[in-house]
């Protein structure tokens, strides 16, 4: 059996990193280096905190020594097999199941991995995506960012790949699940860089996600999966509390089942329809705030110091948090060298998010600064003023602040922004930095009126605390861009232990839109688990 070791350090300035790592492994194993036959890196991270010893790479590895050649051969053969998409053990023309197909609603990470799980089991499904395929979606996104022309059905949230298509392609997750590495391996099989298998905080980059998504689409189609774009699901087709299909906008019916509901966090019209159809929903907490943008050079200088320009060192990240009474302020979805992007899906609304390309080579760093709000916080002026919306009060809460942000930006999808120093001093900004990553552009103003007063107060009081953790963070060149409202959905679709909706047989609420995940990897795992549950229940 291989020996697992962690905490192995190799100085950043080592000229022969591989040789230095093998030497460190041999030293810990107390064997001569020539007795090692293979070292497999499991995790690699950068530690720039130790000033005396100097910055170093920190490794976790498996190591094999002489006498373990047979075990190593088995490992390497298994690794080679996993380097390709899993091939079903059936011939497509003979193995396709007859009868109604399962339906997957949404083509984000949860929907895509659900479809992969069905295909791997020899079960062709139908995937319905309300937005456009990738090439067409790019044009819609470009026109929106350049010209302010929003397509409500195909934008930075809706379309092939879901909202994650325009992100940093972040794969890091705190989820401790045996399938995390399997998701990484599957992404590598479709074209992701193998470094995601070992990086401590892996990411793909928006620009590299495109080719991966195209590879997934072709793989699914080859295995009998039907993919339909511009197919907006409006309601379920129910008979005796059992799902028999879905009805699309325009009235067309798609019969089949079960239904994997992986619609994403912005499918608000679908939440409303499902609620009126009797699908059990419940309100849930989420976070609200604004995007904070700084020059990336500042973050690099503070976080990395003299190593910031060394080979192999990526632009710096940060994670900041502080507690103010019972409330916490924290950074979320940090995008080094990235862009702030407009992500509304409804005309007359504005909310923002962040993205980065694979090299994280932009001039700006951005991250959401957010505060968690509970269902009891879902009101505008006084507690209870959104009660008429029932369990959908969180949607009304989101929409209100997005409308205010749209108006404050001049009703053009320009975003209202405020210098951090002005916010702390309690004054509107009259000027902003000359450059920003946000398109169509920023309008100087204030967070007052576009965020709940309690959230603005926490930002004002919390920024000096964050500045003590990251000196220079509270600076004139730092800007808050409003608003960020879709860190997750404010509604959860209730489900049972078998992952079906209670009282609605054949409906599997799945992923971020159903309130059970956040991010690419956790959503992908959600999709696989829901598909497996459906297969066990309906196809075994």
C-alpha positions in Angstrom: 0.0 0.0 0.0 1.3 3.5 -0.7 2.3 5.7 2.1 0.2 8.9 2.5 2.0 12.0 3.8 1.0 15.6 4.2 2.6 18.9 5.2 5.7 18.3 3.0 7.3 21.6 2.3 9.4 22.7 -0.7 10.7 26.2 -0.9 9.2 28.4 -3.5 12.6 29.3 -4.9 13.7 25.7 -5.4 15.0 25.4 -8.9 14.2 21.7 -9.1 10.9 21.4 -7.4 10.3 17.7 -8.3 13.7 16.7 -7.0 13.2 18.6 -3.8 9.8 17.0 -3.2 11.2 13.5 -3.7 14.0 14.3 -1.3 11.4 15.5 1.3 9.4 12.3 0.8 12.4 10.1 1.2 13.5 12.0 4.3 10.1 11.5 6.0 10.0 7.8 5.0 13.6 7.4 6.2 14.6 5.7 2.9 17.2 6.7 0.3 15.7 8.7 -2.6 16.6 6.0 -5.1 14.3 3.6 -3.2 11.2 5.7 -4.2 9.5 4.5 -7.4 6.6 6.9 -7.6 5.2 10.0 -5.9 1.6 11.0 -6.6 0.7 14.5 -5.6 -2.8 14.7 -4.0 -2.8 18.3 -2.9 -0.6 21.4 -3.5 -1.0 24.8 -1.8 1.1 27.9 -1.3 2.1 29.0 2.2 3.5 32.6 2.2 3.0 33.2 5.9 6.3 31.9 7.2 8.7 34.9 7.0 11.9 33.3 8.5 11.7 30.0 6.6 10.5 31.7 3.4 7.4 30.9 1.3 6.9 27.3 0.3 4.7 24.9 -1.6 3.0 22.5 0.8 2.2 19.0 -0.6 0.1 16.0 0.3 1.3 12.9 -1.5 1.1 9.1 -1.9 4.5 7.4 -2.2 5.5 3.9 -3.4 8.9 2.4 -2.6 10.8 -0.6 -4.1 8.8 -3.8 -3.5 5.5 -2.2 -4.2 5.7 -2.3 -8.0 2.5 -4.5 -8.3 0.4 -2.1 -6.2 1.7 0.9 -8.2 0.8 -0.8 -11.5 -2.8 -1.4 -10.4 -3.0 2.3 -9.3 -1.6 3.7 -12.6 -3.9 1.5 -14.7 -6.9 2.7 -12.7 -5.8 6.3 -13.1 -5.4 5.8 -16.9 -8.9 4.5 -17.1 -10.3 7.4 -15.1 -8.6 9.8 -17.5 -11.4 9.3 -20.1 -15.2 9.8 -19.8 -16.7 6.6 -18.5 -18.0 4.5 -21.4 -21.3 2.7 -20.7 -21.0 -1.1 -20.9 -23.8 -1.3 -23.5 -24.2 -0.5 -27.2 -26.3 2.5 -27.7 -28.5 1.1 -30.5 -29.3 -2.0 -28.3 -29.1 -0.6 -24.8 -31.5 2.3 -25.0 -34.4 1.9 -22.7 -37.8 2.1 -24.3 -40.7 4.2 -23.1 -40.9 7.6 -21.5 -37.6 9.3 -20.9 -36.6 11.0 -17.6 -36.6 14.8 -17.9 -33.8 17.0 -16.6 -34.8 20.7 -16.2 -31.8 23.0 -16.4 -28.4 22.6 -18.0 -26.2 23.9 -15.2 -23.8 21.7 -13.2 -26.6 19.8 -11.5 -28.5 19.2 -14.7 -25.5 18.2 -16.7 -24.2 15.7 -14.2 -27.6 14.3 -13.7 -27.8 13.7 -17.5 -24.3 12.2 -17.4 -25.4 9.8 -14.7 -28.5 8.7 -16.7 -26.4 8.3 -19.9 -23.7 6.2 -18.0 -26.6 3.9 -16.9 -27.9 3.4 -20.4 -30.9 5.6 -19.8 -31.4 8.4 -22.5 -33.0 11.4 -21.0 -34.4 14.8 -22.2 -32.6 17.9 -21.1 -34.6 21.1 -21.2 -32.7 24.5 -21.0 -34.6 27.7 -21.1 -31.6 29.6 -22.5 -29.6 29.4 -25.7 -26.7 27.1 -26.7 -23.2 28.4 -25.9 -22.3 30.2 -29.2 -25.7 32.0 -29.4 -25.6 32.8 -25.6 -22.2 34.5 -26.0 -23.8 37.0 -28.4 -26.6 37.8 -26.0 -24.1 38.3 -23.2 -21.9 40.5 -25.3 -24.8 42.7 -26.4 -25.9 43.0 -22.8 -22.5 44.0 -21.4 -21.8 46.4 -24.3 -25.2 47.8 -25.2 -27.4 47.1 -22.1 -29.7 44.9 -24.2 -31.0 42.2 -21.8 -32.4 39.0 -23.2 -34.5 37.6 -20.3 -34.2 34.0 -21.5 -30.5 33.9 -22.5 -28.1 35.9 -20.4 -25.4 35.5 -17.7 -27.6 33.2 -15.7 -29.7 31.3 -18.3 -28.3 29.2 -21.1 -26.0 26.3 -21.7 -23.9 25.6 -18.5 -26.1 27.7 -16.3 -24.9 30.6 -14.2 -21.5 28.9 -13.6 -20.5 29.4 -17.3 -19.7 33.0 -16.5 -17.9 32.7 -13.2 -14.4 31.9 -12.1 -15.0 28.2 -12.6 -14.3 27.8 -8.9 -14.2 24.1 -7.9 -13.2 24.5 -4.2 -15.9 23.3 -1.9 -16.1 22.7 1.8 -18.3 19.8 1.1 -16.7 16.6 2.4 -18.0 14.0 0.0 -16.4 11.0 -1.6 -17.6 12.2 -5.0 -15.7 15.5 -5.0 -12.6 14.0 -6.6 -14.7 12.1 -9.1 -16.3 15.3 -10.3 -12.8 16.8 -10.7 -11.7 13.7 -12.7 -14.8 13.9 -15.0 -14.0 17.6 -15.7 -10.4 16.7 -16.6 -11.7 14.1 -18.9 -13.6 16.8 -20.8 -10.7 19.1 -21.0 -10.0 20.8 -17.7 -6.4 21.2 -16.7 -5.2 18.2 -14.6 -3.9 20.7 -11.9 -7.4 20.9 -10.6 -6.9 17.4 -9.2 -4.1 18.7 -6.8 -4.6 22.4 -6.3 -5.8 23.4 -2.9 -8.3 25.9 -4.4 -8.9 24.6 -7.9 -10.5 26.7 -10.6 -11.0 26.4 -14.3 -11.7 29.9 -15.6 -14.6 31.1 -17.6 -12.7 30.9 -20.9 -11.8 27.2 -20.4 -15.3 26.2 -19.3 -16.6 26.8 -22.9 -14.7 23.9 -24.4 -15.6 21.6 -21.5 -19.3 22.3 -21.9 -19.1 21.7 -25.6 -17.4 18.3 -25.0 -20.1 17.4 -22.4 -22.9 18.3 -24.9 -21.4 16.1 -27.7 -20.8 13.2 -25.3 -24.4 13.3 -24.1 -25.8 13.5 -27.6 -23.7 10.5 -28.7 -25.3 8.5 -25.9 -28.9 9.2 -26.9 -29.6 12.3 -24.7 -31.9 14.8 -26.3 -31.0 18.4 -25.5 -33.5 21.2 -26.2 -32.5 24.8 -25.9 -34.9 27.8 -25.7 -37.3 25.4 -23.8 -38.6 27.3 -20.8 -40.5 25.0 -18.4 -43.6 26.8 -17.1 -45.4 24.0 -15.1 -45.5 20.3 -14.3 -48.0 17.9 -15.9 -49.5 16.1 -12.9 -51.9 13.2 -12.6 -52.9 11.9 -9.2 -49.9 13.7 -7.6 -47.5 12.0 -10.0 -45.4 13.9 -12.6 -46.0 12.8 -16.1 -44.1 15.5 -17.9 -43.7 19.3 -18.1 -45.4 22.1 -20.1 -43.2 24.6 -21.9 -43.9 28.3 -22.5 -46.1 28.3 -25.5 -48.1 25.3 -24.4 -46.0 22.5 -25.8 -46.0 19.4 -23.6 -42.9 17.2 -23.0 -44.1 13.9 -21.6 -41.9 11.6 -19.5 -40.5 11.2 -16.1 -39.2 11.3 -13.5 -38.3 15.0 -13.5 -34.9 16.2 -12.1 -35.7 19.8 -11.3 -32.3 21.6 -11.6 -33.5 25.0 -12.7 -30.9 27.2 -11.0 -31.2 30.0 -8.4 -32.9 32.6 -10.7 -35.9 30.6 -12.1 -38.3 32.8 -10.2 -41.3 32.3 -12.4 -40.9 28.5 -12.0 -40.9 28.8 -8.2 -44.2 30.7 -8.4 -45.8 28.1 -10.7 -44.7 25.2 -8.6 -46.0 26.9 -5.4 -49.4 27.3 -7.0 -49.3 23.7 -8.2 -48.9 22.5 -4.6 -45.2 21.6 -4.7 -44.0 22.0 -1.1 -41.6 25.0 -0.7 -40.1 26.7 2.3 -38.3 30.0 2.8 -34.5 29.8 3.5 -31.7 32.2 4.5 -29.4 33.6 1.9 -26.8 36.4 1.8 -27.1 40.0 0.4 -24.6 42.7 -0.2 -22.5 44.3 -2.9 -19.4 43.5 -5.0 -16.1 45.0 -3.7 -13.5 45.9 -6.3 -9.8 46.7 -5.7 -6.7 46.9 -7.9 -5.4 43.4 -8.0 -1.9 44.8 -7.4 -2.9 45.9 -3.9 -4.2 42.5 -3.0 -1.1 40.8 -4.4 1.2 43.2 -2.5 -0.6 42.6 0.8 -1.1 38.9 0.5 2.1 37.8 -1.3 4.6 40.6 -0.7 8.0 39.9 -2.5 6.9 36.6 -4.1 4.0 38.1 -6.0 5.9 38.2 -9.3 7.6 34.8 -9.0 7.0 32.1 -11.5 4.1 29.8 -10.6 2.5 32.2 -8.1 -1.1 33.1 -9.2 -2.8 36.4 -8.4 -3.7 36.5 -4.7 -7.1 35.6 -3.2 -8.5 36.7 0.1 -11.2 35.6 2.5 -12.3 38.1 5.1 -14.9 37.9 7.8 -15.9 39.7 11.0 -18.6 39.5 13.5 -20.8 42.4 14.5 -23.1 41.3 17.3 -25.2 38.5 16.0 -24.4 39.4 12.4 -21.4 38.4 10.3 -19.9 40.2 7.3 -17.9 38.1 5.0 -16.4 38.0 1.6 -17.8 35.5 -0.9 -16.8 34.2 -4.4 -13.6 36.1 -4.6 -12.4 36.6 -8.2 -8.7 37.5 -8.6 -7.8 39.3 -11.8 -11.5 39.2 -12.6 -14.5 41.2 -13.7 -17.8 42.4 -12.2 -20.7 41.4 -14.4 -24.4 42.3 -14.5 -26.6 39.2 -13.9 -30.2 40.2 -13.9 -32.8 38.0 -15.6 -35.7 40.4 -15.4 -36.1 43.7 -17.2 -35.9 46.7 -14.8 -33.7 44.8 -12.3 -30.0 44.9 -11.6 -27.8 42.5 -9.6 -24.1 41.8 -10.0 -21.7 38.9 -9.7 -18.0 38.2 -10.5 -16.0 36.1 -13.0 -12.4 35.4 -13.9 -10.6 33.8 -16.8 -8.2 30.9 -16.3 -5.1 33.1 -16.0 -6.8 35.6 -13.7 -4.9 38.2 -15.6 -7.2 41.2 -15.2 -6.2 44.4 -13.4 -8.9 44.1 -10.7 -9.9 41.8 -7.9 -13.5 41.6 -6.8 -15.5 39.7 -4.2 -19.0 39.9 -2.8 -19.2 41.5 0.7 -22.4 40.0 2.1 -24.5 39.5 5.2 -26.8 36.5 5.8 -30.5 37.4 6.0 -33.0 35.0 7.6 -36.7 34.7 6.5 -37.6 37.1 9.4 -35.5 39.8 7.6 -37.6 39.6 4.4 -39.3 43.0 4.6 -38.8 46.4 3.1 -39.8 49.0 5.6 -41.2 47.1 8.5 -41.4 43.4 9.5 -44.3 41.6 7.9 -44.8 44.0 4.9 -44.1 41.1 2.5 -46.3 38.6 4.3 -48.7 38.5 1.4 -46.1 36.7 -0.7 -46.0 33.7 1.7 -43.1 31.4 1.3 -42.0 33.5 -1.7 -41.4 36.6 0.4 -37.6 36.2 -0.2 -38.2 36.6 -4.0 -40.1 39.8 -3.4 -37.3 41.0 -1.1 -34.6 40.3 -3.8 -36.7 42.0 -6.5 -37.2 45.1 -4.5 -33.5 45.8 -4.0 -32.7 44.9 -7.6 -35.2 47.4 -8.8 -33.7 50.1 -6.6 -30.3 49.3 -7.9 -31.5 49.5 -11.5 -33.1 53.0 -10.9 -30.0 54.2 -9.0 -27.8 53.3 -11.9 -29.9 55.4 -14.3 -32.1 52.6 -15.7 -29.4 51.6 -18.2 -27.9 48.6 -16.3 -25.0 50.9 -15.3 -24.4 50.0 -11.6 -24.5 52.3 -8.6 -21.2 52.4 -6.8 -19.6 54.0 -3.7 -16.0 54.4 -2.6 -15.3 52.3 0.5 -14.0 55.4 2.3 -17.1 57.4 1.5 -19.3 54.6 2.8 -17.5 54.4 6.1 -17.7 58.2 6.4 -21.4 58.2 5.6 -21.4 60.3 2.5 -22.4 59.5 -1.1 -19.6 59.3 -3.6 -19.3 62.2 -6.1 -16.4 60.6 -8.0 -15.2 57.1 -8.7 -11.9 55.6 -9.9 -11.3 56.2 -13.6 -11.2 52.5 -14.4 -13.4 49.6 -13.5 -13.9 46.1 -14.8 -17.7 46.5 -14.8 -19.5 47.0 -18.1 -21.7 49.0 -19.1 -20.2 51.3 -16.4 -20.6 52.7 -12.9 -22.6 55.6 -11.5 -21.3 57.4 -8.4 -23.8 57.3 -5.5 -24.5 55.4 -2.3 -25.5 52.1 -1.0 -28.3 53.8 1.0 -31.6 52.9 -0.6 -30.3 50.0 -2.7 -29.6 47.8 0.3 -31.5 47.3 3.6 -30.4 50.0 6.1 -29.2 47.2 8.5 -26.9 45.8 5.8 -25.5 49.2 5.0 -24.8 49.7 8.7 -22.9 46.4 9.0 -20.8 47.3 5.9 -20.0 50.7 7.5 -19.0 49.2 10.8 -17.3 46.1 9.4 -15.0 47.6 6.8 -12.6 49.0 9.4 -12.5 45.6 11.0 -11.7 43.9 7.7 -9.0 46.6 7.0 -7.2 45.5 10.2 -7.1 41.9 8.8 -6.0 43.1 5.3 -4.2 46.5 5.7 -5.0 48.8 2.8 -8.4 47.1 2.0 -10.2 50.3 3.2 -8.9 52.7 0.5 -10.2 55.3 -1.9 -9.6 53.0 -4.9 -11.8 50.4 -3.3 -15.3 50.5 -4.6 -18.6 48.8 -3.7 -20.8 48.0 -6.7 -24.5 47.2 -6.0 -26.2 44.9 -5.5 -25.5 41.2 -5.0 -28.7 39.4 -4.3 -28.4 35.9 -5.7 -25.7 34.3 -3.6 -28.2 31.5 -3.3 -32.0 31.1 -3.6 -34.3 32.3 -0.8 -36.6 29.3 -1.3 -36.0 25.6 -0.8 -38.1 22.9 -2.5 -38.8 20.4 0.3 -37.8 16.8 -0.4 -37.8 13.4 1.4 -35.0 11.1 2.2 -35.4 9.4 -1.2 -34.9 12.9 -2.7 -38.4 13.2 -4.1 -40.8 16.0 -3.4 -43.2 14.9 -0.6 -46.7 14.4 -2.2 -45.4 14.7 -5.8 -44.1 11.4 -7.0 -41.4 11.6 -9.6 -40.2 15.1 -8.9 -36.6 15.4 -7.7 -35.7 18.9 -6.5 -32.0 19.2 -7.2 -29.1 21.6 -6.9 -28.7 25.3 -6.1 -32.1 26.3 -7.4 -33.8 23.8 -5.2 -31.8 25.1 -2.2 -29.5 22.2 -1.7 -26.1 23.3 -3.0 -23.9 26.2 -3.9 -21.2 26.2 -6.5 -20.2 23.9 -9.4 -18.9 20.8 -7.5 -21.6 20.6 -4.9 -24.3 21.1 -7.6 -22.7 18.4 -9.8 -22.8 15.9 -6.9 -26.4 16.8 -6.3 -27.2 16.0 -9.9 -25.5 12.6 -9.8 -27.2 11.7 -6.5 -30.6 12.7 -7.7 -30.2 10.7 -10.9 -29.0 7.7 -9.0 -32.0 7.9 -6.7 -34.4 8.1 -9.7 -32.7 5.2 -11.4 -33.0 3.1 -8.3 -36.7 4.0 -7.8 -37.9 3.8 -11.4 -35.4 1.9 -13.6 -34.0 -0.9 -11.4 
